[in-house]
Amino acid sequence: MTGMEIYKRILVAVDGSESSSAAFFKSLWCGKAQRGTFGYHNHY
């Protein structure tokens, strides 16, 4: 499987939120995004 196929598969899973792993990836991704942007600015 190529990287692009994996990427598309994750996108589809996150969009559909079909499985617990998809929800897990989504929460991980959102958590990273929030910490990376808002969290950083709040600290400094």
C-alpha positions as CSV (number, residue, x, y, z in Angstrom):
1,M,0.0,0.0,0.0
2,T,1.3,3.4,-0.9
3,G,1.5,6.4,1.5
4,M,-1.2,8.1,-0.5
5,E,-3.6,5.2,-0.2
6,I,-3.1,5.1,3.6
7,Y,-3.6,8.9,3.7
8,K,-6.9,8.6,1.8
9,R,-8.0,5.8,3.9
10,I,-7.4,7.8,7.1
11,L,-9.2,10.8,5.6
12,V,-12.2,8.6,4.7
13,A,-12.2,7.1,8.2
14,V,-12.0,10.4,10.0
15,D,-14.7,12.0,7.8
16,G,-17.0,9.1,8.4
17,S,-16.0,8.5,12.0
18,E,-16.9,4.9,11.4
19,S,-14.6,3.2,13.8
20,S,-13.1,3.9,17.2
21,S,-9.7,4.1,15.7
22,A,-10.9,6.8,13.3
23,A,-12.3,8.8,16.3
24,F,-9.0,8.2,18.1
25,F,-7.0,9.6,15.1
26,K,-9.4,12.5,14.9
27,S,-9.0,13.4,18.6
28,L,-5.2,13.0,18.4
29,W,-5.1,15.2,15.4
30,C,-7.4,17.9,16.9
31,G,-5.5,17.7,20.2
32,K,-2.2,18.2,18.4
33,A,-3.6,21.1,16.4
34,Q,-5.0,22.8,19.5
35,R,-1.9,22.4,21.6
36,G,0.3,23.5,18.6
37,T,-1.6,26.7,18.0
38,F,-3.7,27.9,21.0
39,G,-1.7,26.1,23.7
40,Y,1.6,27.6,22.5
41,H,0.2,31.2,22.3
42,N,-1.4,30.9,25.7
43,H,1.9,30.0,27.4
44,Y,3.8,32.9,25.8
